[in-house]
């Protein structure tokens, strides 16, 4: 029987992965990359003028820290609520809340660090069908 000693692991994400939300992620900490059992952490890039597909996170909380750009997050059963986050802002998304993120800039990408209390980066993301009102 092998007993591996847990240790510190360094990850430099260098490969873009397209998510169920239709946004590029750079996966950092996850069950797959470092053997995490209760955490995942990534960098998301929202291209200029782009938006995430409306979705929910099943059974886990999400914390987001905006590194650059301005992002409108619409949330609620019909995305009737919204909050704008700028570089330096934190955002909390509870489990099961329908939401989408929209990059407010037509010319610059928005970037954020995303942390979840679950080791899988995409397994429990589910799309939701919502008729969106346009701004």
VENHU-V975586 format. One record per pair of residues at least 12 apart in sequence whose ideal C-beta (glycine too) atoms are under 7 Angstrom apart, sorted by sequence separation. I is the first residue (numbers start at 1). J is the second residue. D is the distance in Angstrom with one decimal. If there is no record, write none. Layout:
# VENHU-V975586
{{I | J | D} {I | J | D}}
This chain:
# VENHU-V975586
{{29 | 41 | 4.2} {72 | 84 | 5.2} {73 | 85 | 6.5} {13 | 26 | 3.7} {28 | 41 | 5.0} {13 | 27 | 5.5} {28 | 42 | 5.3} {70 | 84 | 6.2} {71 | 85 | 5.0} {13 | 28 | 5.1} {27 | 42 | 5.2} {28 | 43 | 6.8} {26 | 42 | 6.2} {70 | 86 | 5.2} {11 | 28 | 5.1} {25 | 42 | 4.9} {26 | 43 | 4.4} {11 | 29 | 6.4} {69 | 87 | 6.6} {73 | 91 | 6.3} {25 | 44 | 5.4} {66 | 85 | 4.8} {68 | 87 | 5.0} {79 | 98 | 6.6} {66 | 86 | 6.3} {67 | 87 | 6.3} {23 | 44 | 5.6} {24 | 45 | 4.9} {66 | 87 | 5.3} {77 | 98 | 6.2} {79 | 100 | 6.3} {11 | 33 | 5.5} {23 | 45 | 7.0} {66 | 88 | 6.8} {75 | 97 | 5.6} {76 | 98 | 6.6} {11 | 34 | 6.3} {23 | 46 | 5.8} {66 | 89 | 5.1} {75 | 98 | 6.5} {75 | 99 | 3.9} {9 | 34 | 4.5} {46 | 71 | 6.4} {54 | 79 | 6.4} {65 | 90 | 5.5} {74 | 99 | 6.6} {64 | 90 | 6.9} {73 | 99 | 5.9} {74 | 100 | 5.4} {63 | 90 | 6.6} {64 | 91 | 4.2} {73 | 101 | 5.2} {23 | 52 | 5.2} {63 | 92 | 5.9} {13 | 43 | 6.6} {22 | 52 | 6.5} {71 | 101 | 5.2} {72 | 102 | 4.5} {98 | 128 | 4.7} {21 | 52 | 4.0} {22 | 53 | 4.9} {62 | 93 | 4.2} {71 | 102 | 6.7} {21 | 53 | 5.2} {71 | 103 | 6.1} {72 | 104 | 5.5} {98 | 130 | 6.3} {61 | 94 | 6.1} {71 | 104 | 6.7} {21 | 55 | 5.3} {61 | 95 | 6.1} {69 | 103 | 6.1} {70 | 104 | 4.4} {20 | 55 | 6.6} {60 | 95 | 5.7} {70 | 105 | 6.4} {57 | 93 | 6.5} {59 | 95 | 5.4} {69 | 105 | 6.0} {58 | 95 | 6.7} {57 | 95 | 5.6} {58 | 96 | 6.8} {69 | 108 | 6.0} {71 | 110 | 5.0} {56 | 96 | 5.4} {69 | 109 | 6.4} {70 | 110 | 6.7} {56 | 97 | 6.5} {69 | 110 | 2.8} {56 | 98 | 5.4} {68 | 110 | 6.5} {69 | 111 | 6.4} {68 | 111 | 5.0} {54 | 98 | 5.8} {66 | 110 | 7.0} {67 | 111 | 4.4} {54 | 99 | 7.0} {67 | 112 | 5.8} {54 | 100 | 4.5} {66 | 112 | 4.8} {67 | 113 | 6.4} {53 | 100 | 6.9} {65 | 112 | 6.1} {52 | 100 | 4.9} {64 | 112 | 5.1} {65 | 113 | 4.6} {51 | 100 | 5.7} {52 | 101 | 4.6} {51 | 101 | 6.6} {64 | 114 | 5.4} {51 | 102 | 4.2} {79 | 130 | 5.7} {62 | 114 | 6.4} {63 | 115 | 4.7} {78 | 130 | 6.0} {50 | 103 | 5.4} {79 | 132 | 6.3} {49 | 103 | 6.1} {62 | 116 | 5.1} {46 | 101 | 6.1} {48 | 103 | 6.2} {61 | 116 | 6.9} {47 | 103 | 6.7} {60 | 116 | 5.2} {61 | 117 | 5.3} {46 | 103 | 4.0} {48 | 105 | 5.6} {49 | 106 | 4.7} {60 | 117 | 5.2} {48 | 106 | 5.5} {60 | 118 | 3.9} {48 | 107 | 5.2} {48 | 108 | 5.8} {48 | 109 | 6.0} {47 | 109 | 5.5} {46 | 109 | 6.4} {45 | 109 | 5.3} {46 | 110 | 4.4} {60 | 124 | 6.3} {59 | 124 | 5.9} {45 | 111 | 5.4} {58 | 124 | 4.1} {57 | 124 | 6.2} {43 | 111 | 6.3} {44 | 112 | 5.3} {57 | 125 | 6.1} {58 | 126 | 5.8} {43 | 113 | 5.9} {44 | 114 | 5.3} {55 | 125 | 5.5} {56 | 126 | 5.4} {55 | 126 | 6.2} {41 | 113 | 6.7} {42 | 114 | 5.0} {55 | 127 | 5.1} {56 | 128 | 5.8} {41 | 114 | 6.9} {54 | 127 | 6.9} {55 | 128 | 6.0} {41 | 115 | 4.5} {53 | 127 | 5.6} {54 | 128 | 5.0} {39 | 115 | 6.9} {40 | 116 | 4.8} {54 | 130 | 4.8} {39 | 117 | 6.4} {40 | 118 | 6.2} {38 | 117 | 6.1} {40 | 119 | 5.5} {42 | 121 | 5.9} {39 | 119 | 6.4} {40 | 120 | 6.6} {38 | 119 | 6.3} {40 | 121 | 4.9} {37 | 119 | 5.6} {36 | 119 | 4.4} {31 | 119 | 3.4} {30 | 119 | 5.7} {31 | 120 | 5.8} {30 | 120 | 6.7} {30 | 121 | 4.9} {27 | 121 | 5.4} {25 | 121 | 6.8} {20 | 122 | 5.7} {19 | 122 | 5.9} {21 | 125 | 6.5} {20 | 125 | 4.7} {20 | 127 | 6.4}}
